[in-house]
Amino acid sequence: MAENIDYNKPGPRPESLHDEPDGLAPPDFYDPVIEAYKRDVDRTLLRENLKLTVQERLAKLEDVANFAEELRKAGQRLRTSGA
């Protein structure tokens, strides 16, 4: 996954994150661990989800929970039917 990353060598670290007005690291801050994870994350899905209202996101969450419950019930029916 992260062949070129030396986890024993820390990236540049600001003296204090509180020095930045928004409390975030400066834009040129590089953390190899974060960069390794970013390769495996589809950020377009995150951006699309953040375009939704809170109510729309909760509705999607409820849909996923309902789907998971249906899968659980289907698995239970399959196990009790002896198939």
Backbone as CSV, one residue per row, in Angstrom:
resi,resn,N_x,N_y,N_z,CA_x,CA_y,CA_z,C_x,C_y,C_z
1,MET,0.822,-1.190,0.000,0.000,0.000,0.000,0.863,1.249,0.000
2,ALA,1.683,1.433,1.025,2.481,2.649,1.132,3.955,2.264,1.142
3,GLU,4.449,1.837,-0.008,5.814,1.330,-0.092,6.858,2.413,0.107
4,ASN,6.585,3.626,-0.328,7.589,4.681,-0.314,7.530,5.565,0.920
5,ILE,6.779,5.184,1.909,6.616,6.032,3.084,7.467,5.490,4.233
6,ASP,8.258,6.365,4.799,9.049,6.009,5.972,8.274,6.485,7.203
7,TYR,7.619,5.559,7.881,6.773,5.918,9.020,7.589,6.344,10.243
8,ASN,8.887,6.062,10.226,9.723,6.462,11.345,10.228,7.886,11.199
9,LYS,10.050,8.472,10.024,10.508,9.841,9.779,9.284,10.755,9.710
10,PRO,9.093,11.603,10.708,7.914,12.469,10.691,8.025,13.530,9.608
11,GLY,6.874,13.926,9.087,6.844,15.012,8.115,7.050,16.334,8.827
12,PRO,7.152,17.417,8.066,7.318,18.721,8.711,6.134,19.016,9.615
13,ARG,6.383,19.491,10.773,5.325,19.740,11.747,5.385,21.197,12.170
14,PRO,4.273,21.914,12.065,4.295,23.305,12.519,4.505,23.350,14.024
15,GLU,5.129,24.414,14.495,5.390,24.566,15.932,4.086,24.449,16.716
16,SER,3.078,25.143,16.260,1.787,25.086,16.943,0.684,25.306,15.919
17,LEU,-0.287,24.436,15.924,-1.413,24.612,15.012,-2.223,25.832,15.405
18,HIS,-2.061,26.281,16.633,-2.805,27.451,17.088,-2.259,28.738,16.479
19,ASP,-1.085,28.651,15.865,-0.532,29.822,15.189,-1.323,30.157,13.930
20,GLU,-1.984,29.165,13.368,-2.794,29.383,12.168,-4.143,29.957,12.588
21,PRO,-4.681,30.920,11.826,-5.936,31.566,12.229,-7.118,30.609,12.342
22,ASP,-7.167,29.562,11.510,-8.300,28.635,11.564,-7.990,27.373,12.360
23,GLY,-6.805,27.289,12.955,-6.438,26.132,13.763,-5.999,24.933,12.938
24,LEU,-5.891,25.086,11.620,-5.480,23.993,10.752,-3.998,24.103,10.434
25,ALA,-3.434,22.995,10.006,-2.041,23.014,9.573,-1.927,23.866,8.315
26,PRO,-0.779,24.438,8.063,-0.616,25.245,6.862,-0.823,24.389,5.609
27,PRO,-1.195,25.011,4.480,-1.507,24.247,3.277,-0.330,23.445,2.740
28,ASP,0.902,23.808,3.073,2.045,23.058,2.580,2.472,21.940,3.536
29,PHE,1.708,21.701,4.587,2.012,20.638,5.547,1.785,19.281,4.879
30,TYR,2.761,18.404,4.953,2.700,17.095,4.312,2.833,16.016,5.376
31,ASP,1.820,15.177,5.466,1.863,14.035,6.383,1.791,12.776,5.532
32,PRO,2.826,11.964,5.511,2.831,10.788,4.642,1.713,9.799,4.961
33,VAL,1.305,9.703,6.206,0.223,8.782,6.567,-1.083,9.246,5.940
34,ILE,-1.367,10.536,6.039,-2.590,11.078,5.441,-2.556,10.894,3.939
35,GLU,-1.416,11.148,3.319,-1.294,10.988,1.868,-1.529,9.543,1.459
36,ALA,-1.057,8.593,2.256,-1.270,7.178,1.939,-2.758,6.831,1.986
37,TYR,-3.481,7.342,2.957,-4.913,7.073,3.053,-5.691,7.760,1.933
38,LYS,-5.268,8.959,1.543,-5.988,9.715,0.521,-6.036,8.975,-0.817
39,ARG,-5.025,8.146,-1.083,-5.005,7.388,-2.340,-6.176,6.414,-2.419
40,ASP,-6.632,5.912,-1.273,-7.662,4.873,-1.250,-9.055,5.411,-0.963
41,VAL,-9.222,6.713,-0.901,-10.518,7.304,-0.584,-11.052,8.037,-1.803
42,ASP,-12.278,7.718,-2.189,-12.918,8.424,-3.296,-13.538,9.698,-2.735
43,ARG,-12.809,10.779,-2.835,-13.268,12.035,-2.252,-14.435,12.640,-3.013
44,THR,-14.673,12.194,-4.254,-15.826,12.717,-4.988,-17.124,12.316,-4.287
45,LEU,-17.153,11.112,-3.714,-18.344,10.681,-2.977,-18.549,11.534,-1.730
46,LEU,-17.457,11.879,-1.062,-17.568,12.741,0.112,-18.102,14.111,-0.267
47,ARG,-17.580,14.658,-1.370,-18.032,15.976,-1.807,-19.510,15.963,-2.186
48,GLU,-19.932,14.904,-2.898,-21.345,14.799,-3.291,-22.238,14.702,-2.061
49,ASN,-21.802,13.944,-1.068,-22.601,13.796,0.147,-22.696,15.117,0.907
50,LEU,-21.607,15.898,0.893,-21.624,17.173,1.601,-22.496,18.222,0.912
51,LYS,-22.850,17.985,-0.346,-23.770,18.886,-1.055,-25.208,18.702,-0.577
52,LEU,-25.487,17.564,0.059,-26.836,17.269,0.536,-27.123,18.027,1.827
53,THR,-28.406,18.245,2.070,-28.801,18.841,3.345,-28.673,17.779,4.437
54,VAL,-28.740,18.218,5.665,-28.672,17.278,6.785,-29.829,16.283,6.694
55,GLN,-31.017,16.766,6.357,-32.181,15.887,6.242,-31.981,14.852,5.138
56,GLU,-31.395,15.266,4.012,-31.144,14.322,2.913,-30.116,13.270,3.325
57,ARG,-29.103,13.696,4.065,-28.096,12.731,4.532,-28.702,11.746,5.521
58,LEU,-29.551,12.246,6.405,-30.205,11.346,7.360,-31.136,10.372,6.652
59,ALA,-31.822,10.830,5.609,-32.700,9.945,4.836,-31.874,8.844,4.171
60,LYS,-30.701,9.188,3.621,-29.826,8.176,3.022,-29.355,7.178,4.077
61,LEU,-29.014,7.676,5.252,-28.582,6.803,6.344,-29.705,5.855,6.733
62,GLU,-30.921,6.381,6.795,-32.073,5.545,7.138,-32.302,4.472,6.068
63,ASP,-32.139,4.839,4.800,-32.269,3.859,3.719,-31.249,2.736,3.860
64,VAL,-30.017,3.092,4.190,-28.969,2.083,4.369,-29.304,1.182,5.559
65,ALA,-29.793,1.774,6.646,-30.152,0.987,7.829,-31.302,0.034,7.502
66,ASN,-32.278,0.514,6.745,-33.397,-0.357,6.345,-32.914,-1.497,5.463
67,PHE,-32.009,-1.194,4.530,-31.450,-2.227,3.661,-30.684,-3.269,4.478
68,ALA,-29.886,-2.810,5.436,-29.133,-3.730,6.284,-30.081,-4.624,7.084
69,GLU,-31.175,-4.056,7.562,-32.167,-4.847,8.308,-32.814,-5.898,7.414
70,GLU,-33.118,-5.527,6.177,-33.692,-6.499,5.234,-32.701,-7.622,4.942
71,LEU,-31.428,-7.284,4.796,-30.414,-8.322,4.586,-30.327,-9.249,5.796
72,ARG,-30.374,-8.658,6.988,-30.321,-9.475,8.203,-31.499,-10.433,8.256
73,LYS,-32.696,-9.924,7.950,-33.898,-10.768,7.963,-33.818,-11.860,6.911
74,ALA,-33.331,-11.528,5.725,-33.202,-12.527,4.659,-32.226,-13.623,5.079
75,GLY,-31.117,-13.236,5.692,-30.164,-14.226,6.172,-30.766,-15.114,7.252
76,GLN,-31.542,-14.515,8.139,-32.198,-15.290,9.196,-33.189,-16.281,8.590
77,ARG,-33.976,-15.821,7.603,-34.930,-16.734,6.940,-34.201,-17.870,6.261
78,LEU,-33.091,-17.579,5.624,-32.319,-18.599,4.934,-31.772,-19.617,5.920
79,ARG,-31.278,-19.156,7.058,-30.731,-20.076,8.059,-31.828,-20.936,8.687
80,THR,-33.010,-20.400,8.911,-34.076,-21.170,9.559,-34.786,-22.110,8.578
81,SER,-34.661,-21.848,7.269,-35.311,-22.713,6.287,-34.516,-23.994,6.048
82,GLY,-33.292,-24.044,6.546,-32.465,-25.239,6.413,-31.800,-25.371,5.061
83,ALA,-31.759,-24.320,4.302,-31.154,-24.384,2.971,-29.647,-24.429,3.043
